[in-house]
Amino acid sequence: MNLQDRYEVRDGFMIKKGETDPAIFAAMESIKRSMLREAAERKAIREGRIPAGGGQWGHWNISDRD
């Protein structure tokens, strides 16, 4: 038995064939929304519309040799 016999792809997610649990589908929708939101944020950062988080912005003078 190989992977294609047990699983199928739905909306880009690999899921067990015959899965009907609503919690699984709710989790998949939540993950999909998060992925779309993160992709939009990365696009905005690349276009320069918003600053990247965690990076160095401006000039930091941290020298101990004043």
N, CA, C and O atoms as a Tripos MOL2 file, in Angstrom:
@<TRIPOS>MOLECULE
protein
  264   263    66     0     0
PROTEIN
NO_CHARGES

@<TRIPOS>ATOM
      1 N           0.8500   -1.1710    0.0000 N.3       1 MET1
      2 CA          0.0000    0.0000    0.0000 C.3       1 MET1
      3 C           0.9010    1.2410    0.0000 C.2       1 MET1
      4 O           1.7810    1.3850    0.8490 O.2       1 MET1
      5 N           0.6690    2.1120   -0.9460 N.am      2 ASN2
      6 CA          1.4990    3.3160   -1.0000 C.3       2 ASN2
      7 C           0.7330    4.5380   -0.5020 C.2       2 ASN2
      8 O          -0.4230    4.4340   -0.0940 O.2       2 ASN2
      9 N           1.3790    5.6790   -0.5390 N.am      3 LEU3
     10 CA          0.8320    6.9130    0.0020 C.3       3 LEU3
     11 C          -0.4610    7.3270   -0.6900 C.2       3 LEU3
     12 O          -1.3870    7.8060   -0.0350 O.2       3 LEU3
     13 N          -0.5360    7.1470   -2.0160 N.am      4 GLN4
     14 CA         -1.7220    7.5740   -2.7560 C.3       4 GLN4
     15 C          -2.9510    6.7340   -2.4260 C.2       4 GLN4
     16 O          -4.0780    7.1810   -2.6350 O.2       4 GLN4
     17 N          -2.7470    5.5380   -1.9200 N.am      5 ASP5
     18 CA         -3.8790    4.7060   -1.5240 C.3       5 ASP5
     19 C          -4.5030    5.1810   -0.2120 C.2       5 ASP5
     20 O          -5.6970    4.9840    0.0140 O.2       5 ASP5
     21 N          -3.7050    5.8020    0.6460 N.am      6 ARG6
     22 CA         -4.1860    6.2060    1.9700 C.3       6 ARG6
     23 C          -4.4990    7.6840    2.0980 C.2       6 ARG6
     24 O          -5.2900    8.0780    2.9540 O.2       6 ARG6
     25 N          -3.8820    8.5120    1.2510 N.am      7 TYR7
     26 CA         -4.0270    9.9590    1.4020 C.3       7 TYR7
     27 C          -4.4250   10.6010    0.0910 C.2       7 TYR7
     28 O          -4.2050   10.0460   -0.9850 O.2       7 TYR7
     29 N          -5.0300   11.8100    0.2000 N.am      8 GLU8
     30 CA         -5.3630   12.6010   -0.9700 C.3       8 GLU8
     31 C          -4.9740   14.0480   -0.6820 C.2       8 GLU8
     32 O          -4.7160   14.4150    0.4650 O.2       8 GLU8
     33 N          -4.9360   14.8580   -1.7220 N.am      9 VAL9
     34 CA         -4.5850   16.2630   -1.5690 C.3       9 VAL9
     35 C          -5.8500   17.0930   -1.7510 C.2       9 VAL9
     36 O          -6.5300   17.0070   -2.7730 O.2       9 VAL9
     37 N          -6.1460   17.9000   -0.7320 N.am     10 ARG10
     38 CA         -7.2850   18.8180   -0.7870 C.3      10 ARG10
     39 C          -6.7870   20.2150   -0.4900 C.2      10 ARG10
     40 O          -6.2200   20.4560    0.5750 O.2      10 ARG10
     41 N          -6.9880   21.1290   -1.4050 N.am     11 ASP11
     42 CA         -6.5680   22.5300   -1.2400 C.3      11 ASP11
     43 C          -5.0990   22.6480   -0.8680 C.2      11 ASP11
     44 O          -4.7240   23.5360   -0.1020 O.2      11 ASP11
     45 N          -4.2710   21.7720   -1.3950 N.am     12 GLY12
     46 CA         -2.8490   21.8350   -1.1260 C.3      12 GLY12
     47 C          -2.4080   21.1210    0.1410 C.2      12 GLY12
     48 O          -1.2200   21.1190    0.4630 O.2      12 GLY12
     49 N          -3.3310   20.5200    0.8620 N.am     13 PHE13
     50 CA         -3.0100   19.7950    2.0840 C.3      13 PHE13
     51 C          -3.1770   18.3050    1.8560 C.2      13 PHE13
     52 O          -4.1210   17.8710    1.1950 O.2      13 PHE13
     53 N          -2.2670   17.5290    2.3990 N.am     14 MET14
     54 CA         -2.3810   16.0780    2.3230 C.3      14 MET14
     55 C          -3.2390   15.6140    3.4970 C.2      14 MET14
     56 O          -2.9560   15.9340    4.6510 O.2      14 MET14
     57 N          -4.2850   14.8590    3.1890 N.am     15 ILE15
     58 CA         -5.2330   14.4380    4.2120 C.3      15 ILE15
     59 C          -5.6170   12.9830    3.9860 C.2      15 ILE15
     60 O          -5.6140   12.5010    2.8540 O.2      15 ILE15
     61 N          -5.9480   12.2870    5.0680 N.am     16 LYS16
     62 CA         -6.3310   10.8790    4.9850 C.3      16 LYS16
     63 C          -7.6150   10.7450    4.1660 C.2      16 LYS16
     64 O          -8.5490   11.5260    4.3470 O.2      16 LYS16
     65 N          -7.6650    9.7770    3.2810 N.am     17 LYS17
     66 CA         -8.8630    9.5570    2.4670 C.3      17 LYS17
     67 C         -10.0510    9.2410    3.3560 C.2      17 LYS17
     68 O          -9.9370    8.4740    4.3130 O.2      17 LYS17
     69 N         -11.1890    9.8320    3.0370 N.am     18 GLY18
     70 CA        -12.4040    9.5880    3.7870 C.3      18 GLY18
     71 C         -12.5340   10.3820    5.0690 C.2      18 GLY18
     72 O         -13.4480   10.1340    5.8560 O.2      18 GLY18
     73 N         -11.6460   11.3250    5.2960 N.am     19 GLU19
     74 CA        -11.6750   12.1290    6.5250 C.3      19 GLU19
     75 C         -12.9180   13.0190    6.5320 C.2      19 GLU19
     76 O         -13.1810   13.7230    5.5570 O.2      19 GLU19
     77 N         -13.6840   12.9910    7.6250 N.am     20 THR20
     78 CA        -14.9000   13.7940    7.7250 C.3      20 THR20
     79 C         -14.9660   14.6270    8.9950 C.2      20 THR20
     80 O         -15.9610   15.3170    9.2170 O.2      20 THR20
     81 N         -13.9430   14.5860    9.8320 N.am     21 ASP21
     82 CA        -13.9520   15.3100   11.1010 C.3      21 ASP21
     83 C         -13.9450   16.8150   10.8450 C.2      21 ASP21
     84 O         -13.0090   17.3240   10.2270 O.2      21 ASP21
     85 N         -14.9740   17.5450   11.3090 N.am     22 PRO22
     86 CA        -15.0280   18.9850   11.0750 C.3      22 PRO22
     87 C         -13.8700   19.7440   11.7310 C.2      22 PRO22
     88 O         -13.4820   20.8080   11.2470 O.2      22 PRO22
     89 N         -13.3170   19.2150   12.8190 N.am     23 ALA23
     90 CA        -12.1880   19.8800   13.4760 C.3      23 ALA23
     91 C         -10.9650   19.8990   12.5600 C.2      23 ALA23
     92 O         -10.2040   20.8670   12.5520 O.2      23 ALA23
     93 N         -10.7790   18.8260   11.7900 N.am     24 ILE24
     94 CA         -9.6560   18.7600   10.8510 C.3      24 ILE24
     95 C          -9.8030   19.8400    9.7850 C.2      24 ILE24
     96 O          -8.8400   20.5360    9.4610 O.2      24 ILE24
     97 N         -11.0100   19.9790    9.2420 N.am     25 PHE25
     98 CA        -11.2320   20.9670    8.1900 C.3      25 PHE25
     99 C         -11.1570   22.3930    8.7230 C.2      25 PHE25
    100 O         -10.6950   23.2930    8.0210 O.2      25 PHE25
    101 N         -11.6100   22.6070    9.9640 N.am     26 ALA26
    102 CA        -11.4830   23.9250   10.5790 C.3      26 ALA26
    103 C         -10.0080   24.2750   10.7810 C.2      26 ALA26
    104 O          -9.6040   25.4150   10.5540 O.2      26 ALA26
    105 N          -9.2130   23.3060   11.2050 N.am     27 ALA27
    106 CA         -7.7780   23.5440   11.3850 C.3      27 ALA27
    107 C          -7.1120   23.8430   10.0510 C.2      27 ALA27
    108 O          -6.2580   24.7250    9.9620 O.2      27 ALA27
    109 N          -7.5070   23.1020    9.0020 N.am     28 MET28
    110 CA         -6.9380   23.3490    7.6740 C.3      28 MET28
    111 C          -7.2640   24.7620    7.1890 C.2      28 MET28
    112 O          -6.4060   25.4360    6.6200 O.2      28 MET28
    113 N          -8.4980   25.2090    7.4090 N.am     29 GLU29
    114 CA         -8.8920   26.5640    7.0030 C.3      29 GLU29
    115 C          -8.1080   27.6130    7.7800 C.2      29 GLU29
    116 O          -7.6850   28.6210    7.2130 O.2      29 GLU29
    117 N          -7.9130   27.3830    9.0620 N.am     30 SER30
    118 CA         -7.1430   28.3080    9.8850 C.3      30 SER30
    119 C          -5.6950   28.3970    9.4030 C.2      30 SER30
    120 O          -5.1330   29.4880    9.2990 O.2      30 SER30
    121 N          -5.1060   27.2560    9.1150 N.am     31 ILE31
    122 CA         -3.7290   27.2250    8.6130 C.3      31 ILE31
    123 C          -3.6400   27.9320    7.2710 C.2      31 ILE31
    124 O          -2.6930   28.6750    7.0150 O.2      31 ILE31
    125 N          -4.6300   27.6980    6.4140 N.am     32 LYS32
    126 CA         -4.6350   28.3320    5.0980 C.3      32 LYS32
    127 C          -4.7260   29.8590    5.2170 C.2      32 LYS32
    128 O          -4.0310   30.5790    4.4990 O.2      32 LYS32
    129 N          -5.5890   30.3550    6.1290 N.am     33 ARG33
    130 CA         -5.6930   31.8040    6.3420 C.3      33 ARG33
    131 C          -4.3740   32.3690    6.8530 C.2      33 ARG33
    132 O          -3.9430   33.4320    6.4070 O.2      33 ARG33
    133 N          -3.7230   31.6650    7.7890 N.am     34 SER34
    134 CA         -2.4300   32.1240    8.3140 C.3      34 SER34
    135 C          -1.3720   32.1810    7.2210 C.2      34 SER34
    136 O          -0.5820   33.1230    7.1540 O.2      34 SER34
    137 N          -1.3660   31.1640    6.3670 N.am     35 MET35
    138 CA         -0.3850   31.1320    5.2800 C.3      35 MET35
    139 C          -0.6150   32.2760    4.3010 C.2      35 MET35
    140 O           0.3480   32.8800    3.8280 O.2      35 MET35
    141 N          -1.8700   32.5850    3.9870 N.am     36 LEU36
    142 CA         -2.1720   33.6990    3.0880 C.3      36 LEU36
    143 C          -1.7900   35.0310    3.7180 C.2      36 LEU36
    144 O          -1.2520   35.9090    3.0430 O.2      36 LEU36
    145 N          -2.0700   35.1850    5.0260 N.am     37 ARG37
    146 CA         -1.7130   36.4140    5.7290 C.3      37 ARG37
    147 C          -0.1890   36.6050    5.7510 C.2      37 ARG37
    148 O           0.3020   37.7110    5.5240 O.2      37 ARG37
    149 N           0.5510   35.5300    6.0220 N.am     38 GLU38
    150 CA          2.0200   35.6170    6.0510 C.3      38 GLU38
    151 C           2.5760   35.9180    4.6650 C.2      38 GLU38
    152 O           3.5440   36.6670    4.5390 O.2      38 GLU38
    153 N           1.9820   35.3480    3.6310 N.am     39 ALA39
    154 CA          2.4420   35.6160    2.2670 C.3      39 ALA39
    155 C           2.2140   37.0780    1.9040 C.2      39 ALA39
    156 O           3.0600   37.6990    1.2600 O.2      39 ALA39
    157 N           1.0710   37.6310    2.3180 N.am     40 ALA40
    158 CA          0.7880   39.0440    2.0450 C.3      40 ALA40
    159 C           1.7690   39.9460    2.7890 C.2      40 ALA40
    160 O           2.2100   40.9640    2.2570 O.2      40 ALA40
    161 N           2.1090   39.5690    4.0230 N.am     41 GLU41
    162 CA          3.0680   40.3620    4.7950 C.3      41 GLU41
    163 C           4.4550   40.3120    4.1520 C.2      41 GLU41
    164 O           5.1200   41.3430    4.0480 O.2      41 GLU41
    165 N           4.9000   39.1350    3.7210 N.am     42 ARG42
    166 CA          6.2070   39.0270    3.0550 C.3      42 ARG42
    167 C           6.2380   39.8610    1.7810 C.2      42 ARG42
    168 O           7.2430   40.5080    1.4860 O.2      42 ARG42
    169 N           5.1470   39.8510    1.0290 N.am     43 LYS43
    170 CA          5.0790   40.6380   -0.2080 C.3      43 LYS43
    171 C           5.1870   42.1300    0.0990 C.2      43 LYS43
    172 O           5.9000   42.8590   -0.5900 O.2      43 LYS43
    173 N           4.4760   42.5810    1.1350 N.am     44 ALA44
    174 CA          4.5330   43.9940    1.5180 C.3      44 ALA44
    175 C           5.9330   44.3810    1.9820 C.2      44 ALA44
    176 O           6.3960   45.4830    1.6870 O.2      44 ALA44
    177 N           6.6120   43.4930    2.7000 N.am     45 ILE45
    178 CA          7.9810   43.7720    3.1340 C.3      45 ILE45
    179 C           8.9110   43.8770    1.9340 C.2      45 ILE45
    180 O           9.7380   44.7860    1.8610 O.2      45 ILE45
    181 N           8.7740   42.9410    0.9880 N.am     46 ARG46
    182 CA          9.6310   42.9800   -0.2080 C.3      46 ARG46
    183 C           9.4000   44.2380   -1.0330 C.2      46 ARG46
    184 O          10.3300   44.7680   -1.6410 O.2      46 ARG46
    185 N           8.1510   44.7180   -1.0530 N.am     47 GLU47
    186 CA          7.8310   45.9280   -1.8180 C.3      47 GLU47
    187 C           8.2040   47.1910   -1.0590 C.2      47 GLU47
    188 O           8.1220   48.2890   -1.6090 O.2      47 GLU47
    189 N           8.6140   47.0510    0.1990 N.am     48 GLY48
    190 CA          9.0470   48.2000    0.9850 C.3      48 GLY48
    191 C           7.9090   48.9810    1.6120 C.2      48 GLY48
    192 O           8.1260   50.0850    2.1120 O.2      48 GLY48
    193 N           6.6990   48.4340    1.5970 N.am     49 ARG49
    194 CA          5.5570   49.1500    2.1670 C.3      49 ARG49
    195 C           5.5500   49.0880    3.6890 C.2      49 ARG49
    196 O           5.0350   50.0000    4.3370 O.2      49 ARG49
    197 N           6.1140   48.0240    4.2750 N.am     50 ILE50
    198 CA          6.2290   47.9240    5.7240 C.3      50 ILE50
    199 C           7.6430   47.4530    6.0580 C.2      50 ILE50
    200 O           8.2470   46.7140    5.2810 O.2      50 ILE50
    201 N           8.1770   47.8750    7.2060 N.am     51 PRO51
    202 CA          9.5300   47.4380    7.5670 C.3      51 PRO51
    203 C           9.5330   45.9800    8.0380 C.2      51 PRO51
    204 O           8.5550   45.4890    8.6030 O.2      51 PRO51
    205 N          10.6300   45.3210    7.7970 N.am     52 ALA52
    206 CA         10.7810   43.9370    8.2510 C.3      52 ALA52
    207 C          10.9830   43.9360    9.7590 C.2      52 ALA52
    208 O          11.7100   44.7770   10.2870 O.2      52 ALA52
    209 N          10.3660   43.0290   10.4350 N.am     53 GLY53
    210 CA         10.5100   42.9440   11.8840 C.3      53 GLY53
    211 C          11.8140   42.2590   12.2610 C.2      53 GLY53
    212 O          12.3020   41.3910   11.5370 O.2      53 GLY53
    213 N          12.3630   42.6450   13.3710 N.am     54 GLY54
    214 CA         13.5540   41.9880   13.8750 C.3      54 GLY54
    215 C          14.8560   42.4400   13.2360 C.2      54 GLY54
    216 O          15.9290   41.9580   13.5990 O.2      54 GLY54
    217 N          14.7700   43.3460   12.3050 N.am     55 GLY55
    218 CA         15.9830   43.8030   11.6280 C.3      55 GLY55
    219 C          16.5250   45.0690   12.2640 C.2      55 GLY55
    220 O          15.8960   45.6430   13.1530 O.2      55 GLY55
    221 N          17.6660   45.4950   11.8200 N.am     56 GLN56
    222 CA         18.2640   46.7290   12.3140 C.3      56 GLN56
    223 C          17.7940   47.8730   11.4420 C.2      56 GLN56
    224 O          17.9650   47.8460   10.2230 O.2      56 GLN56
    225 N          17.2050   48.8730   12.0630 N.am     57 TRP57
    226 CA         16.7510   50.0470   11.3260 C.3      57 TRP57
    227 C          17.4330   51.2650   11.9180 C.2      57 TRP57
    228 O          17.4100   51.4710   13.1320 O.2      57 TRP57
    229 N          18.0260   52.0570   11.0760 N.am     58 GLY58
    230 CA         18.7130   53.2450   11.5360 C.3      58 GLY58
    231 C          20.1610   52.9490   11.8760 C.2      58 GLY58
    232 O          20.6990   51.9020   11.5160 O.2      58 GLY58
    233 N          20.7870   53.8950   12.5790 N.am     59 HIS59
    234 CA         22.1980   53.7870   12.9280 C.3      59 HIS59
    235 C          22.3190   53.5440   14.4250 C.2      59 HIS59
    236 O          21.8420   54.3450   15.2300 O.2      59 HIS59
    237 N          22.9420   52.4620   14.7910 N.am     60 TRP60
    238 CA         23.1450   52.1470   16.1930 C.3      60 TRP60
    239 C          24.6060   52.4160   16.5440 C.2      60 TRP60
    240 O          25.5060   51.8030   15.9700 O.2      60 TRP60
    241 N          24.8420   53.3160   17.4700 N.am     61 ASN61
    242 CA         26.1970   53.5870   17.9270 C.3      61 ASN61
    243 C          26.3780   52.9010   19.2640 C.2      61 ASN61
    244 O          26.0040   53.4410   20.3050 O.2      61 ASN61
    245 N          26.9560   51.7030   19.2350 N.am     62 ILE62
    246 CA         27.1110   50.9380   20.4650 C.3      62 ILE62
    247 C          28.5850   50.7380   20.8230 C.2      62 ILE62
    248 O          28.9320   49.8390   21.5890 O.2      62 ILE62
    249 N          29.4280   51.5730   20.2670 N.am     63 SER63
    250 CA         30.8490   51.4130   20.5380 C.3      63 SER63
    251 C          31.1690   51.8030   21.9860 C.2      63 SER63
    252 O          30.6020   52.7550   22.5220 O.2      63 SER63
    253 N          32.0760   51.0580   22.6040 N.am     64 ASP64
    254 CA         32.5050   51.3890   23.9600 C.3      64 ASP64
    255 C          33.7750   52.2330   23.9370 C.2      64 ASP64
    256 O          34.4200   52.3970   24.9730 O.2      64 ASP64
    257 N          34.1410   52.7610   22.7970 N.am     65 ARG65
    258 CA         35.3850   53.5590   22.6460 C.3      65 ARG65
    259 C          35.0450   54.9940   22.3220 C.2      65 ARG65
    260 O          35.5140   55.5310   21.3180 O.2      65 ARG65
    261 N          34.2390   55.6250   23.1550 N.am     66 ASP66
    262 CA         33.8530   57.0340   22.9100 C.3      66 ASP66
    263 C          34.9490   57.9770   23.2320 C.2      66 ASP66
    264 O          34.7850   59.1880   23.0810 O.2      66 ASP66
@<TRIPOS>BOND
     1     1     2 1
     2     2     3 1
     3     3     4 2
     4     3     5 am
     5     5     6 1
     6     6     7 1
     7     7     8 2
     8     7     9 am
     9     9    10 1
    10    10    11 1
    11    11    12 2
    12    11    13 am
    13    13    14 1
    14    14    15 1
    15    15    16 2
    16    15    17 am
    17    17    18 1
    18    18    19 1
    19    19    20 2
    20    19    21 am
    21    21    22 1
    22    22    23 1
    23    23    24 2
    24    23    25 am
    25    25    26 1
    26    26    27 1
    27    27    28 2
    28    27    29 am
    29    29    30 1
    30    30    31 1
    31    31    32 2
    32    31    33 am
    33    33    34 1
    34    34    35 1
    35    35    36 2
    36    35    37 am
    37    37    38 1
    38    38    39 1
    39    39    40 2
    40    39    41 am
    41    41    42 1
    42    42    43 1
    43    43    44 2
    44    43    45 am
    45    45    46 1
    46    46    47 1
    47    47    48 2
    48    47    49 am
    49    49    50 1
    50    50    51 1
    51    51    52 2
    52    51    53 am
    53    53    54 1
    54    54    55 1
    55    55    56 2
    56    55    57 am
    57    57    58 1
    58    58    59 1
    59    59    60 2
    60    59    61 am
    61    61    62 1
    62    62    63 1
    63    63    64 2
    64    63    65 am
    65    65    66 1
    66    66    67 1
    67    67    68 2
    68    67    69 am
    69    69    70 1
    70    70    71 1
    71    71    72 2
    72    71    73 am
    73    73    74 1
    74    74    75 1
    75    75    76 2
    76    75    77 am
    77    77    78 1
    78    78    79 1
    79    79    80 2
    80    79    81 am
    81    81    82 1
    82    82    83 1
    83    83    84 2
    84    83    85 am
    85    85    86 1
    86    86    87 1
    87    87    88 2
    88    87    89 am
    89    89    90 1
    90    90    91 1
    91    91    92 2
    92    91    93 am
    93    93    94 1
    94    94    95 1
    95    95    96 2
    96    95    97 am
    97    97    98 1
    98    98    99 1
    99    99   100 2
   100    99   101 am
   101   101   102 1
   102   102   103 1
   103   103   104 2
   104   103   105 am
   105   105   106 1
   106   106   107 1
   107   107   108 2
   108   107   109 am
   109   109   110 1
   110   110   111 1
   111   111   112 2
   112   111   113 am
   113   113   114 1
   114   114   115 1
   115   115   116 2
   116   115   117 am
   117   117   118 1
   118   118   119 1
   119   119   120 2
   120   119   121 am
   121   121   122 1
   122   122   123 1
   123   123   124 2
   124   123   125 am
   125   125   126 1
   126   126   127 1
   127   127   128 2
   128   127   129 am
   129   129   130 1
   130   130   131 1
   131   131   132 2
   132   131   133 am
   133   133   134 1
   134   134   135 1
   135   135   136 2
   136   135   137 am
   137   137   138 1
   138   138   139 1
   139   139   140 2
   140   139   141 am
   141   141   142 1
   142   142   143 1
   143   143   144 2
   144   143   145 am
   145   145   146 1
   146   146   147 1
   147   147   148 2
   148   147   149 am
   149   149   150 1
   150   150   151 1
   151   151   152 2
   152   151   153 am
   153   153   154 1
   154   154   155 1
   155   155   156 2
   156   155   157 am
   157   157   158 1
   158   158   159 1
   159   159   160 2
   160   159   161 am
   161   161   162 1
   162   162   163 1
   163   163   164 2
   164   163   165 am
   165   165   166 1
   166   166   167 1
   167   167   168 2
   168   167   169 am
   169   169   170 1
   170   170   171 1
   171   171   172 2
   172   171   173 am
   173   173   174 1
   174   174   175 1
   175   175   176 2
   176   175   177 am
   177   177   178 1
   178   178   179 1
   179   179   180 2
   180   179   181 am
   181   181   182 1
   182   182   183 1
   183   183   184 2
   184   183   185 am
   185   185   186 1
   186   186   187 1
   187   187   188 2
   188   187   189 am
   189   189   190 1
   190   190   191 1
   191   191   192 2
   192   191   193 am
   193   193   194 1
   194   194   195 1
   195   195   196 2
   196   195   197 am
   197   197   198 1
   198   198   199 1
   199   199   200 2
   200   199   201 am
   201   201   202 1
   202   202   203 1
   203   203   204 2
   204   203   205 am
   205   205   206 1
   206   206   207 1
   207   207   208 2
   208   207   209 am
   209   209   210 1
   210   210   211 1
   211   211   212 2
   212   211   213 am
   213   213   214 1
   214   214   215 1
   215   215   216 2
   216   215   217 am
   217   217   218 1
   218   218   219 1
   219   219   220 2
   220   219   221 am
   221   221   222 1
   222   222   223 1
   223   223   224 2
   224   223   225 am
   225   225   226 1
   226   226   227 1
   227   227   228 2
   228   227   229 am
   229   229   230 1
   230   230   231 1
   231   231   232 2
   232   231   233 am
   233   233   234 1
   234   234   235 1
   235   235   236 2
   236   235   237 am
   237   237   238 1
   238   238   239 1
   239   239   240 2
   240   239   241 am
   241   241   242 1
   242   242   243 1
   243   243   244 2
   244   243   245 am
   245   245   246 1
   246   246   247 1
   247   247   248 2
   248   247   249 am
   249   249   250 1
   250   250   251 1
   251   251   252 2
   252   251   253 am
   253   253   254 1
   254   254   255 1
   255   255   256 2
   256   255   257 am
   257   257   258 1
   258   258   259 1
   259   259   260 2
   260   259   261 am
   261   261   262 1
   262   262   263 1
   263   263   264 2
@<TRIPOS>SUBSTRUCTURE
     1 MET1         2 RESIDUE 1 A MET
     2 ASN2         6 RESIDUE 1 A ASN
     3 LEU3        10 RESIDUE 1 A LEU
     4 GLN4        14 RESIDUE 1 A GLN
     5 ASP5        18 RESIDUE 1 A ASP
     6 ARG6        22 RESIDUE 1 A ARG
     7 TYR7        26 RESIDUE 1 A TYR
     8 GLU8        30 RESIDUE 1 A GLU
     9 VAL9        34 RESIDUE 1 A VAL
    10 ARG10       38 RESIDUE 1 A ARG
    11 ASP11       42 RESIDUE 1 A ASP
    12 GLY12       46 RESIDUE 1 A GLY
    13 PHE13       50 RESIDUE 1 A PHE
    14 MET14       54 RESIDUE 1 A MET
    15 ILE15       58 RESIDUE 1 A ILE
    16 LYS16       62 RESIDUE 1 A LYS
    17 LYS17       66 RESIDUE 1 A LYS
    18 GLY18       70 RESIDUE 1 A GLY
    19 GLU19       74 RESIDUE 1 A GLU
    20 THR20       78 RESIDUE 1 A THR
    21 ASP21       82 RESIDUE 1 A ASP
    22 PRO22       86 RESIDUE 1 A PRO
    23 ALA23       90 RESIDUE 1 A ALA
    24 ILE24       94 RESIDUE 1 A ILE
    25 PHE25       98 RESIDUE 1 A PHE
    26 ALA26      102 RESIDUE 1 A ALA
    27 ALA27      106 RESIDUE 1 A ALA
    28 MET28      110 RESIDUE 1 A MET
    29 GLU29      114 RESIDUE 1 A GLU
    30 SER30      118 RESIDUE 1 A SER
    31 ILE31      122 RESIDUE 1 A ILE
    32 LYS32      126 RESIDUE 1 A LYS
    33 ARG33      130 RESIDUE 1 A ARG
    34 SER34      134 RESIDUE 1 A SER
    35 MET35      138 RESIDUE 1 A MET
    36 LEU36      142 RESIDUE 1 A LEU
    37 ARG37      146 RESIDUE 1 A ARG
    38 GLU38      150 RESIDUE 1 A GLU
    39 ALA39      154 RESIDUE 1 A ALA
    40 ALA40      158 RESIDUE 1 A ALA
    41 GLU41      162 RESIDUE 1 A GLU
    42 ARG42      166 RESIDUE 1 A ARG
    43 LYS43      170 RESIDUE 1 A LYS
    44 ALA44      174 RESIDUE 1 A ALA
    45 ILE45      178 RESIDUE 1 A ILE
    46 ARG46      182 RESIDUE 1 A ARG
    47 GLU47      186 RESIDUE 1 A GLU
    48 GLY48      190 RESIDUE 1 A GLY
    49 ARG49      194 RESIDUE 1 A ARG
    50 ILE50      198 RESIDUE 1 A ILE
    51 PRO51      202 RESIDUE 1 A PRO
    52 ALA52      206 RESIDUE 1 A ALA
    53 GLY53      210 RESIDUE 1 A GLY
    54 GLY54      214 RESIDUE 1 A GLY
    55 GLY55      218 RESIDUE 1 A GLY
    56 GLN56      222 RESIDUE 1 A GLN
    57 TRP57      226 RESIDUE 1 A TRP
    58 GLY58      230 RESIDUE 1 A GLY
    59 HIS59      234 RESIDUE 1 A HIS
    60 TRP60      238 RESIDUE 1 A TRP
    61 ASN61      242 RESIDUE 1 A ASN
    62 ILE62      246 RESIDUE 1 A ILE
    63 SER63      250 RESIDUE 1 A SER
    64 ASP64      254 RESIDUE 1 A ASP
    65 ARG65      258 RESIDUE 1 A ARG
    66 ASP66      262 RESIDUE 1 A ASP
